[in-house]
Amino acid sequence: MREAHWPDASLGCPQKGQVYAQELTAGYSIQLEVDGASHQVHVGSGRAVRCDREHASAPPRYFEVVAQVQSLARRALADRLKVDARDVKVVRVRPMTWPDASLGCPEPKQVYEKIETKGFFVELEHAGKSYVYHADPQRVVFCAR
């Protein structure tokens, strides 16, 4: 058994024709042996699904990007608040797509390229207060609610 995180509620085992909540989902990947046959089972969000290896989703690169985005956002908030980044908690990270390069947080009087931009909604917490950042793999932007 190993801890795992999937980019959506499919638990890394999407089924054709199904729609899944686009939210980082934590759980476990378990390898079971039954009568000499090996079975992959993913557990999370109160359910378990059998997942054949060829159907496992989310390439390892995705998880590297999520970890990078979390780290960038935690450091940005820590710098903003002048606190240690270890004191900033990641509450939620979920994939998002914005209609332009502003990442959904446009600055006044700023012009942004009208290109669909994939990235992440990142919710952080420090001292009981919630903060939101929008990010792509290279940058994070503070978004006041």
C-alpha positions as CSV (number, residue, x, y, z in Angstrom):
1,M,0.0,0.0,0.0
2,R,1.3,3.5,-0.8
3,E,-0.2,6.9,-0.4
4,A,-1.4,8.6,-3.6
5,H,-2.9,11.8,-5.0
6,W,-5.0,11.9,-8.1
7,P,-6.0,15.0,-10.2
8,D,-9.7,14.2,-10.0
9,A,-12.3,12.0,-8.3
10,S,-11.7,9.0,-10.7
11,L,-8.9,7.9,-8.3
12,G,-6.6,7.5,-11.3
13,C,-9.0,5.0,-12.9
14,P,-11.3,6.9,-15.2
15,Q,-14.1,5.1,-17.0
16,K,-15.1,6.1,-20.5
17,G,-18.2,8.2,-20.5
18,Q,-17.9,9.2,-16.9
19,V,-17.4,12.8,-15.6
20,Y,-15.4,13.3,-12.4
21,A,-15.0,16.2,-10.0
22,Q,-11.8,18.1,-10.9
23,E,-10.2,18.2,-7.5
24,L,-7.0,16.7,-6.1
25,T,-8.1,13.5,-4.4
26,A,-5.9,11.8,-1.7
27,G,-6.0,8.1,-1.1
28,Y,-4.0,4.9,-1.4
29,S,-2.9,2.6,-4.1
30,I,-3.0,-1.1,-3.1
31,Q,-1.7,-4.1,-4.9
32,L,-3.7,-7.3,-4.1
33,E,-2.9,-10.9,-4.9
34,V,-5.8,-13.3,-5.4
35,D,-5.3,-16.9,-6.6
36,G,-2.0,-15.8,-8.2
37,A,-3.5,-12.9,-10.0
38,S,-2.4,-9.3,-9.2
39,H,-5.0,-6.6,-8.9
40,Q,-4.5,-2.8,-8.5
41,V,-7.1,-1.1,-6.2
42,H,-7.3,2.7,-5.6
43,V,-9.0,3.9,-2.4
44,G,-10.1,7.4,-1.6
45,S,-13.0,9.7,-0.9
46,G,-14.9,6.8,0.9
47,R,-14.7,4.4,-2.0
48,A,-12.5,1.8,-3.7
49,V,-12.1,1.1,-7.4
50,R,-10.2,-1.7,-9.2
51,C,-7.8,-0.2,-11.6
52,D,-5.8,-2.1,-14.2
53,R,-2.3,-0.7,-14.7
54,E,-3.0,0.2,-18.3
55,H,-5.9,2.5,-17.2
56,A,-3.9,4.3,-14.5
57,S,-4.0,8.0,-15.3
58,A,-2.1,11.2,-14.5
59,P,1.5,10.9,-15.7
60,P,4.1,11.4,-13.0
61,R,4.9,14.9,-14.4
62,Y,1.5,16.1,-13.3
63,F,2.3,15.4,-9.7
64,E,5.7,17.1,-10.0
65,V,3.9,20.2,-11.3
66,V,1.3,20.1,-8.4
67,A,4.1,19.9,-5.9
68,Q,6.0,22.8,-7.6
69,V,2.9,24.9,-7.6
70,Q,2.2,24.2,-3.9
71,S,5.7,25.1,-3.0
72,L,5.6,28.4,-5.0
73,A,2.3,29.4,-3.5
74,R,3.4,28.6,0.0
75,R,6.6,30.6,-0.4
76,A,4.7,33.6,-2.0
77,L,2.2,33.7,0.9
78,A,5.0,33.3,3.5
79,D,6.8,36.2,1.9
80,R,3.6,38.3,1.8
81,L,2.9,37.7,5.5
82,K,6.6,37.6,6.5
83,V,6.3,34.2,8.1
84,D,8.0,30.8,7.7
85,A,6.7,28.8,4.7
86,R,6.4,25.8,7.0
87,D,3.6,27.6,8.8
88,V,1.5,27.9,5.7
89,K,-0.9,25.0,5.1
90,V,-2.1,23.8,1.7
91,V,-5.8,23.3,2.0
92,R,-6.8,22.5,-1.6
93,V,-5.3,22.4,-5.1
94,R,-7.5,21.8,-8.1
95,P,-6.8,22.1,-11.8
96,M,-8.4,25.1,-13.6
97,T,-8.5,26.6,-17.1
98,W,-8.7,30.4,-17.5
99,P,-9.8,32.2,-20.6
100,D,-6.7,34.4,-20.7
101,A,-3.2,34.8,-19.3
102,S,-4.3,36.7,-16.2
103,L,-5.0,33.3,-14.5
104,G,-8.4,34.7,-13.5
105,C,-6.9,37.5,-11.4
106,P,-6.5,40.4,-13.7
107,E,-4.7,43.5,-12.6
108,P,-6.5,46.9,-13.3
109,K,-5.3,48.6,-16.5
110,Q,-3.3,45.5,-17.5
111,V,-3.8,43.8,-20.9
112,Y,-3.6,40.0,-21.1
113,E,-3.1,37.6,-24.0
114,K,-6.4,36.0,-24.9
115,I,-5.2,32.4,-24.7
116,E,-6.7,29.6,-22.8
117,T,-4.4,29.0,-19.8
118,K,-4.3,25.8,-17.8
119,G,-3.3,26.0,-14.2
120,F,-4.4,25.5,-10.6
121,F,-6.6,27.0,-8.0
122,V,-4.6,26.9,-4.7
123,E,-6.2,27.5,-1.3
124,L,-3.8,28.1,1.6
125,E,-4.2,28.8,5.3
126,H,-2.2,30.6,7.9
127,A,-3.3,31.3,11.4
128,G,-6.9,30.3,10.7
129,K,-7.2,32.7,7.7
130,S,-7.7,31.4,4.1
131,Y,-5.8,32.8,1.1
132,V,-6.3,32.0,-2.6
133,Y,-3.6,31.9,-5.3
134,H,-4.1,31.0,-9.0
135,A,-1.1,29.4,-10.7
136,D,0.4,27.9,-13.7
137,P,3.6,25.8,-13.7
138,Q,5.8,28.9,-13.7
139,R,4.0,31.5,-11.6
140,V,1.5,32.1,-8.8
141,V,-0.8,35.1,-8.5
142,F,-2.5,36.2,-5.3
143,C,-6.2,36.5,-5.7
144,A,-8.2,38.6,-3.2
145,R,-11.7,37.2,-2.8
